[in-house]
Amino acid sequence: MTSTPKSGRGLDEQAVLLVAGLADLAVSTIGSAAGTMQQLLRRSDGPELARDAQRDLMARGRIALDRIASAPPAHLEVLAQHAVARQAASASDV
């Protein structure tokens, strides 16, 4: 006796439905993207739009690289600087 899930469908049928759903989603997404590209190509300000997109992407890339490249200061170094500042402040109070 084979066991079927509570939904009444076998695993094979569920897999087929899942693949069919994913395929339908992919087709509709590609169709939507193609329609958007056609609309963009018909615009008279296409070159300016492309330049703006390039600038935006370059700015975004610069921000991402800056975020990755700049390491936070070393924790012990920050503590040492605070200790030196406190010592200097207490020495000047005397």
Steps between C-alpha positions, in 0.01 A plus 500: 500500500645835398463800723367820354531843659196656667435706187421178314780543243802278459854630514539461124197714432617763749841513329339542158276778629795674662708486182204619291445792739867599485499479120189719481659754733818506288304548177290782642808672645686477170195629314468793738871582469479484119204738501686741724805488273284574195351801676845626595632461147208702361572798723662801342713567807659153487864617491448733799320223685790263433753760623297559815480126562876469450568785744264346755666161470847651530399697810347188649818304426713773657288490816520121516879502457540772761289299741712190445840671482476710814561277796379622836771619738658239722312470829811497718640802316182696572516400868866607519416839346222550756737409785762747374236772469376431855854511636567827321173647633571392859860631480378839384246515786775472760 
